[in-house]
Amino acid sequence: MEKKECIVETEEHGMYSLVKVGGYLTANNVLKLRTAFEQSVSIGHSRMAIDLSQVEFIDSVGIGLLVNIKRKLDETEGMFGIINPSKVVSDVFEVSHTDKYFPIYLGIEDLDTIFG
């Protein structure tokens, strides 16, 4: 069985980090996103936007990591948001009711206003 990859790219934007995730966000590869979160926090960022527009599949471990990231940022009075979730991600969020938990933004144009 072919292992599906997860691509994670981080962009620093002044007061916040924009993390772009693509591919499969699953138990086999959530470490990439966790590492990106930890690196952003280590350089002083307490605001994170995660772009999920290129995610093809997400499992319960991927959702759990997103919940954990939000919880940790909330504890430090940080900010967290999901940007442009793909149809697959939106459907999973709706079924799992996490769409009510995460702030979801449908564009990245206003991120500097929201997170800056």
N, C-alpha and C positions, 0 to 999 in steps of 0.2 A: 504494500500500500504506500502510495506516495505521500510524503510529509508536506503539508501545506505551510507556506511561509507567512510570516508577519513582518511587514515593513514599518519601521518607526523612524520618523525624521522630526527633529526638534528645531524650532526657530525661536530665537530670543527676541522679544519685542519690548524693550524697555522694562516695564513693570510686570510683564507676564510672559509665559511661555506658550507657544502654539505647537502642539504635538500632532503631527499628521500620521494617521495609522491606516495601513492598507493590508489587504489579504485576509488571513485567518487569525482572529484574536481568540485563541483557545488555550486550554491547559498546557499544551505542548510548547507554547511560545509567549506567554504573558510576561515573561521575565524582561523582554525588550521594553515593554511599556513601563513596567515597574522601575527599571533602571533609568529610563528617561525622566520619570517623576522624581526619583531620588536625586538625580543629578541637578534637576531644576531647583529643588528645595535646597540642595547643598550650596548653590550659588546665590541663595537669598530670595528666590521667587516663591511667592505664596499665592499666585494667581496662575491658573492653567486652563487653557482652552484645548479641547481634544477634538480634532477633525476626524470624523468616522465616515466620511463620504466614500472612501475607497475600501471599506471593510466588506468582504464577501461573506463572512461567516463569523458569528460570535457565540460562544458557549457560556454556560453558567459561571465558569471560572473567569472568563473575560468580564462578564457583568459584575462579578464579585470584586474584581480588581478596581473597576470604575467606581463602585460603591465605596470601597476602601479609600481610594484617592480622594473622593469628595469628602468623606468623613474626616480624613486627616487634615485637609485644607480648612474645613469648617472649624475644627478644633483650634486652629491658629488664626481664625478670623480671615482666612484667605478666600479666594473666589475660584469657582469651578464651573465649567460649562461644556456641553457637547455641541459641536458644530457640524451642521450638515450630515446627520446620520443617513447612511444608505437605506434603501427600502428594506433590506434584510434586517438591519439593526433596528430600524423604526418598528418593524413588525415584532421583533423579539422584545423590545422595550414595552410595547403596548400589551402583549400577552403577559409579560411578567410584572406589569404595572410600574416598572421603573421609569416610564415616561413621566410619571407624576413626581418622581424624586429628583431627577436631573433637570437643571436648567438647560433647555435645548434652543439653540439659535440656528436659523436657517440661512445665515450668510456670514461671511467673515469680514464684510466691509466695515462694520461698526465695532469691531473688537477693540480698537484703541479707545473708543468712547466707553465701552462696557467695562473693559478690564484695565484700562490705562490710568 
